[in-house]
Amino acid sequence: MARKLAAGNWKMNGDLALVDGLATLAGNQSTDAPQIVICPPHTLLAQAAKACENSAVEIGGQDCRAEAKGAYTGDIAASMIAETGATHVIVGHSERRDGHHETNPDIRAKAQAAWAAGLTAILCIGESEAEREGSDTLTIIADQLQASLPDNATAENTVIAYEPIWAIGTGKVPTLAQIIETHDMLRAELTARLGDEGAKITLLYGGSVKPTNAAEIFQAENVNGALVGGASLKPTDFQPIIDALAAS
Ligand code: PEP
């Protein structure tokens, strides 16, 4: 059985005041809460990890460089993220694939770098609106998974986030039937490739998850949680999503 996870991606948002609120979020969790990971900007990682030390909330980076160190101005190594106390890192978010021209092989290398640093990689895949309209979504996503997920992935070192690009930050959400279709396919692919480990890998849905639609999305058997952007910036929006996941 895959572990439930509510992950928040602050993107290029947040400040020390928002980090202070994490201690309150952590303190509000019951013992049966799902795993919670917040991914703030890199400048806030150390403070966030400190605010959440020994609590129900874990911290993750939003990207890492595949190389361990070197002349890569502005980039961050997975080991640097781990050193802050973070446990996870997002790799292959569509805003990195599109805005920074990251390819599947780049993302595969980043996932391996994350593992080498002891981090769990939250690996994102998803189709564009044009690809969805071309109704080739399942093939495109399966190909992305195949090409960006390294072979020795386990339920411990990897989380997969399916995020249709057209649903990110737009308020548009696939139908429950579409979410079930993609997640069932991803589970079948993971199991075919990785056996028991594939059956246990946490599969997230991401794209305009809100308190109002979370419970419906979590009805899908192979949705084990959510990667949440905008709604993770407000504890009053993120908490009901965590609660809906716990109740699913
Ligand atoms: C995201 O950026 O991963 C995301 C899902 O954003 P939002 O929830 O704002 O659509």
Residues whose N, C-alpha, C, O or C-beta is under 5 A from the ligand:
A	BS01	PEP	N9 A167 I168 G169 T170 G206 G207 S208 V209 L227 V228 G229 G230 A231
